[in-house]
Every structure is written in structure tokens, then in C-alpha cells.
């Protein structure tokens, strides 16, 4: 049974407060989450650290932004969003059609 894969773009803010992992290691963790929902990563762009327009926490005024392009089955975005919500290294995530 072959599933049609669609293209998606995920915009993610990483939270590396109190972690010894580098940004590259956190990106590898995000790639593992995408492959866990049967996705294939095509491109990763590290946008860098940016200040937030609205701070929800005074102790966390900025975060590392990345964009990940991937292809996955139609049910994958909802599954990925739930997995990233539970991941402590991810502060915010938005998955949209590319």
C-alpha cells in the first residue's frame, strides 16, 4: 500500500535554556521526530537567534528559529505537532503546507 506524500514546511523555535546540547544536536532531534511520523527531511535552514516581538517569559526574550522542509503523509502534520509539543527542546512549532 503506497501512501501519497505531501510537502510541508515547519517553522520551529528551539529552547536551549539549561541544556548542554548544541543547536545542531537539537536540530537532529527535530529531524528524528519528523522521521518518526514517516517524513523525509529535504532541507533545514537555521535562521538564527531572534528576539521575540511579545515575550511570554522575561527569562526567555529570544529563541533560535529554524525552518524545516519535509515530505510526509497527510496525517503527519497533526502527529508531528503533537510530538513537538511534548518535546522539551521545542518552544513553538508551526507546520504548514509548502
Secondary structure, DSSP 8 states (H G I E B T S, - for coil): -----EEEEEEEEE--TT----HHHHHHHHHHHHHHTT-EEEEEEEEEEEE-SS-S-TT--EEEEEEEEEEE-TTHHHHHHHHHHH-TTEEEEEEEE-
